[in-house]
Amino acid sequence: TNDAYTTRFVWQPGSVAFWDNRATWHYALNDYHGDFRLMHRITIEGCPLV
């Protein structure tokens, strides 16, 4: 919740966003009412960050 550690992604045509769930939390807002959103979720094998 500290603004120093948050980001707000602004979607534009052709945008791609990804993050590492081992080190971050994703909190999506439903602020794209009326727009099409296509999302693919994948998991890449790896190890926990320590």
C-alpha positions in Angstrom: 0.0 0.0 0.0 3.0 2.3 0.1 2.9 4.4 -3.1 6.7 4.1 -3.4 6.2 0.4 -4.1 3.2 0.5 -6.4 2.7 1.1 -10.1 -0.3 1.9 -12.3 -0.1 0.5 -15.8 -1.8 2.5 -18.5 -3.1 0.2 -21.2 -2.6 1.2 -24.8 -3.2 -0.7 -28.1 -0.5 -3.4 -28.3 0.5 -3.2 -24.6 1.9 -6.2 -22.9 2.4 -6.5 -19.1 4.0 -9.2 -17.0 5.2 -9.5 -13.4 6.8 -12.1 -11.2 4.3 -13.4 -8.7 7.2 -14.7 -6.6 8.1 -11.2 -5.7 5.0 -9.1 -6.3 1.2 -9.0 -5.8 -1.2 -8.3 -8.6 -4.3 -6.3 -7.8 -6.4 -5.7 -10.9 -9.0 -2.9 -11.0 -12.0 -3.3 -13.3 -11.5 0.1 -14.9 -11.8 -1.0 -18.6 -15.6 -1.2 -18.7 -16.7 -1.6 -22.3 -13.3 -2.5 -23.6 -12.1 -6.0 -24.6 -9.4 -7.5 -22.5 -7.6 -10.7 -23.4 -5.4 -12.3 -20.7 -3.2 -15.4 -20.8 -1.8 -16.6 -17.5 1.3 -18.8 -17.6 3.7 -20.3 -15.0 7.3 -20.6 -15.8 9.2 -23.1 -13.7 11.6 -21.5 -11.3 12.6 -21.4 -7.7 11.5 -19.2 -4.8 13.3 -15.9 -4.3 15.0 -15.6 -1.0 
